[in-house]
Amino acid sequence: MKPTIFKSASLTSMLNTIGIRREDTERIGEQRSAIAPAQTRRIVEAGGQVLVQPAINPATHERKRAFGDHEYVDAGAHVREDLTEADIIFGLKEVEPPLLLPEKVYFFFSHTHKGQEKNRPLLEAMIAAKVTLVDYELVADTGGNRLLTTFTYFAGYAGIVDTLWTLGRRLEAEGIDSVFQNIEQAISRPDLAEVRNTLKEVGKLVDRFGTPAAIPPVVICVLGRGKTSAGVQELLDLLPVTEISIKDLDEVVSSGSRARIYKLVLEVDEMYRIRSQHSDQVSTFDALSQHERIEFYLKNPNYFESNLDNVLPHVTVLVNCIVWSSRYPRTVSSDLMAKVWDAGTPLKVIGDITCDPNGSIEFSRETWIDDPVFTYDPRADQHRMGVHRDGVTVMAVTNLPCEFSRDASIRFGQELERFLPQLLSARFDGSLEDAGLAPELGNATILWKGQLTMRYEYMREFLK
């Protein structure tokens, strides 16, 4: 049964033609789609036309979409390479500037609104092509809460699977057999459902055989409690998990159960502490509620420093799920890692799900699905791709949701579906105010016919 939200679209005499682009070849492992066949069918049933680029890139013969062309054809779409007849083009990741079609309406994650330097040429190219750009990342409600968050959860799903897989490989490199060797990289499994079943089976093995006696009881520390962390914990909790606090670490490491995996989830006020030179703020900070502490930290980041020197000496795995910018203190600097390493730590693996090179984890660097890990030697301050014993092994795959391309695309399409009827009938030949877009989409419009909209006028400083 098709959703009633599409009924009004069929009453419009002139509907926009929807285009679904294939992701570019430089996006390694990218097979997601913003609009799945299910949404395509509803658009067609409402009287709209959908054009879809073939899943196979004709130049490289690489498959760039999890859905087969026949699935879109069965839904009523037309499969063709040329999308010039489309009024609105949906993609996911940044479009290579030479591939931009002039004067079209584009929806994708542009990664431009923070002044990201690597994408400034793309911003300039869109302006030159008189493109209208709506950025998924900026679609939010009146409270500023993002509405299209599927991929954030899926980054957590794939990230914890790949982190546990990395732990199994790391222990194996040290000659230590473990139940984690039964976990495969997320990309190797057909879907999220099978991954869940695998983790449940591994949980039974933990109950039966325990974690390795050659290392302390396994403690997995998760940084942050946002949506990515929620995805991580959703899968991690399929194992026999006991949640602990920082004060429990000493006892767990010395006498914890081998039949349990210990989960430590840290919020801002536990990841960071007030610097000694700002000790006059401690009593004020301690008196605040949890929410107020976060707000205090966000307003006064210079007051704080990392508290992970009290955590890393006890944990086996660190999972980074926090967003970071240079205004804020690092959670793990290279110096901190070196000091902890010299003092001795059970830390084997870091899962940098946020994947912020030279960011919150200073020594992190971007990796890809086909070459997902490197080992960082804190003493030598050196990186080596792959799993090695002389350092901490880091998984920092930049496009983790791609490992569940089909599942993630289906759910993202469901999130996006609420906006599709009005987009079919929206008018892009006049002003933004007269287009008929919902406020959530209007506020996420960075460019209108190649001009920065009022909300994003500040981005002019990012242009040459």
ZIBELDA-V356491 format. One record per pair of residues at least 24 apart in sequence whose ideal C-beta (glycine too) atoms are under 8 Angstrom apart, sorted by the first residue. I is the first residue (numbers start at 1). GAP is how many residues later the second one is. Records with the same first field share a line. If there is no record, write none. Layout:
I = GAP + GAP
This chain:
2 = 39 + 40 + 43 + 44
3 = 39 + 414
5 = 412 + 413 + 416
6 = 36 + 37 + 39 + 40 + 414 + 415
7 = 39
8 = 413 + 417
9 = 34 + 37 + 38 + 39 + 411 + 412 + 413 + 415 + 416
10 = 35 + 36 + 37
12 = 35 + 412 + 413
14 = 411
15 = 31 + 32 + 33 + 34 + 409 + 410
16 = 32 + 71 + 72 + 407 + 408 + 409 + 410 + 412
17 = 31 + 32 + 33 + 34 + 68 + 69 + 70 + 71
18 = 25 + 30 + 31 + 32 + 33 + 68 + 69 + 70 + 72 + 402 + 405 + 406
19 = 31 + 32 + 33 + 34 + 64 + 66 + 67 + 68 + 69 + 70 + 71 + 85
20 = 30 + 31 + 32 + 33 + 52 + 57 + 69 + 70 + 71
21 = 32 + 62 + 68 + 69 + 70 + 74
22 = 31 + 32 + 33 + 35 + 42 + 43
23 = 41 + 42 + 68 + 69 + 70
24 = 40 + 69 + 71 + 72 + 75
25 = 32 + 34 + 35 + 37 + 39
26 = 70
27 = 37 + 66 + 372
28 = 340 + 341 + 342 + 371
29 = 158 + 339 + 340 + 341 + 370 + 373 + 374
30 = 34 + 62 + 63 + 369 + 372 + 375
31 = 32 + 33 + 34 + 35 + 371 + 374 + 375
32 = 33 + 34 + 60 + 119 + 369 + 370 + 373 + 376 + 377 + 380
33 = 32 + 33 + 34 + 57 + 59 + 376 + 380
34 = 56 + 57 + 58 + 73 + 74 + 102 + 375 + 378 + 379 + 382
35 = 55 + 378 + 381 + 385
36 = 31 + 373 + 374 + 376 + 377
37 = 30 + 34 + 35 + 37 + 38 + 40
38 = 37 + 372 + 375 + 376
39 = 374 + 375 + 377 + 378 + 381
40 = 32 + 35 + 36 + 37
41 = 34 + 35
42 = 375 + 378
43 = 377 + 381
44 = 31 + 32 + 33
45 = 31
46 = 375 + 378
47 = 377
48 = 376
49 = 29
50 = 25 + 26 + 27 + 28
51 = 26 + 27 + 28 + 29 + 32 + 34 + 35
52 = 25 + 26 + 27 + 28
53 = 26 + 27 + 28 + 30
54 = 25 + 26 + 27
65 = 340
66 = 339 + 340 + 343
67 = 339 + 342
87 = 341
88 = 335 + 340
93 = 306
94 = 25 + 28
95 = 27
97 = 24 + 25 + 28 + 29
100 = 25 + 26 + 29 + 31
101 = 28
102 = 27 + 28 + 29
103 = 26 + 27 + 28 + 346
104 = 27 + 28
105 = 26 + 27 + 29 + 323
106 = 25 + 26 + 27 + 28
107 = 27 + 28 + 29
108 = 25 + 27 + 28
109 = 26 + 27 + 28
110 = 25 + 27 + 336
111 = 26
112 = 334 + 347 + 350
113 = 24 + 25 + 333 + 343 + 346
114 = 211
115 = 344 + 346 + 347
120 = 342 + 343 + 344
123 = 336 + 339 + 340
124 = 339 + 340
126 = 321 + 324
127 = 320 + 323 + 324 + 325 + 336
128 = 322
129 = 321
130 = 319 + 320
131 = 316 + 318 + 319
132 = 296 + 313 + 315 + 316 + 317 + 318
133 = 312 + 313 + 314
134 = 307 + 310 + 311 + 312
135 = 309 + 311
136 = 308
137 = 307
138 = 305 + 306 + 308
139 = 280 + 301 + 302 + 304 + 305
140 = 300 + 303 + 304
141 = 299
142 = 297
147 = 268 + 293
148 = 264 + 267 + 268
149 = 78 + 266
150 = 251 + 258 + 261 + 262 + 265
151 = 250 + 257 + 261
152 = 74 + 75 + 76 + 79
153 = 74 + 75 + 77 + 78 + 81
154 = 77 + 246 + 247 + 250 + 253 + 254 + 257
155 = 73 + 76 + 198 + 245 + 246
156 = 71 + 72 + 73 + 74 + 75 + 76 + 77 + 78 + 79 + 165 + 197
157 = 29 + 35 + 38 + 74 + 75 + 77 + 78 + 247
158 = 28 + 29 + 239 + 242 + 243 + 244 + 245 + 246
159 = 69 + 72 + 73 + 160 + 162 + 192 + 194 + 236 + 238 + 241
160 = 71 + 72 + 75 + 76 + 159 + 191 + 193
161 = 24 + 25 + 34 + 38 + 74 + 242
162 = 24 + 189 + 210 + 233 + 235 + 238 + 241
163 = 154 + 156 + 186 + 188 + 190 + 232
164 = 153
166 = 183 + 185 + 206 + 207 + 221 + 227 + 229
167 = 149 + 150 + 181 + 182
169 = 204 + 218 + 224
170 = 178 + 179 + 217 + 223
171 = 41 + 44 + 177
173 = 214 + 215 + 216
174 = 40 + 215
176 = 36 + 38 + 39
177 = 35
178 = 33 + 34
179 = 26 + 27 + 30 + 32
185 = 184 + 187 + 218
186 = 214 + 217 + 218
187 = 182 + 215 + 216
191 = 213 + 215 + 216
192 = 212 + 215
195 = 40 + 209
196 = 39 + 42
199 = 36 + 39 + 40
200 = 38
202 = 37
203 = 35 + 36 + 37
206 = 33 + 34 + 53 + 54 + 55
207 = 33 + 52
210 = 47 + 48 + 49
211 = 47 + 50
213 = 45
215 = 101 + 131 + 133
216 = 37 + 38 + 40 + 98 + 100 + 130
217 = 35 + 36 + 39 + 40 + 41 + 43 + 45
218 = 43 + 44 + 98 + 99
219 = 25 + 30 + 33 + 34 + 37 + 43 + 44 + 45 + 95 + 96 + 97 + 98 + 127
220 = 41 + 42 + 43 + 44 + 95 + 96 + 97 + 99
221 = 43 + 44 + 45 + 90 + 94 + 96 + 97 + 98
222 = 41 + 42 + 43 + 44 + 97 + 99
223 = 43 + 48 + 95 + 96 + 97 + 98 + 99 + 108 + 137
224 = 41 + 42 + 43 + 47 + 96 + 97 + 98
225 = 40 + 42
226 = 95 + 96 + 97
228 = 93 + 125 + 126
229 = 36 + 92
232 = 87 + 89 + 121
233 = 30 + 32
236 = 25 + 27
237 = 26
246 = 24 + 64 + 65
249 = 62 + 65 + 66
250 = 64
252 = 62
253 = 61 + 93
264 = 47 + 51
266 = 45
267 = 27
268 = 25 + 26 + 29
269 = 24 + 25 + 28
270 = 37
271 = 35 + 36 + 37 + 51 + 60
272 = 25 + 32 + 33 + 34 + 35 + 57 + 59
273 = 31 + 32 + 33 + 34
274 = 29 + 30 + 31
275 = 28 + 29 + 30
278 = 25
301 = 26 + 27 + 28
304 = 24 + 25
305 = 24
306 = 24 + 25 + 26 + 27 + 30
308 = 24 + 28
309 = 27 + 30 + 31
312 = 24 + 25 + 28 + 33 + 35
313 = 27 + 30 + 31 + 32
314 = 31 + 32
315 = 30 + 31 + 32
316 = 30 + 31 + 32 + 33
317 = 30 + 31 + 32 + 33 + 34
318 = 29 + 31 + 32 + 33
319 = 31 + 32 + 34
320 = 30 + 31 + 32 + 33 + 34 + 40 + 41 + 44
321 = 32 + 33
322 = 32 + 38
323 = 31 + 33
324 = 30 + 32 + 35 + 36
328 = 32
330 = 29 + 30 + 31 + 32
331 = 29 + 30
332 = 28 + 29 + 30 + 31
333 = 29
334 = 28 + 29 + 44 + 47
337 = 25 + 26 + 39 + 41 + 55
338 = 40 + 41 + 43
340 = 38
341 = 37 + 38 + 50 + 51
342 = 36 + 37
347 = 45
348 = 44 + 45
349 = 43 + 44 + 45 + 46
350 = 42 + 43 + 44 + 45 + 46
351 = 43 + 44
352 = 42 + 43 + 44
353 = 47
355 = 41 + 42 + 43 + 45
357 = 39
361 = 33
363 = 31
364 = 30 + 32
365 = 29 + 31
366 = 30 + 32
367 = 27 + 28 + 29 + 30 + 31
368 = 29 + 30 + 31
369 = 28 + 30 + 33 + 34
372 = 24 + 25
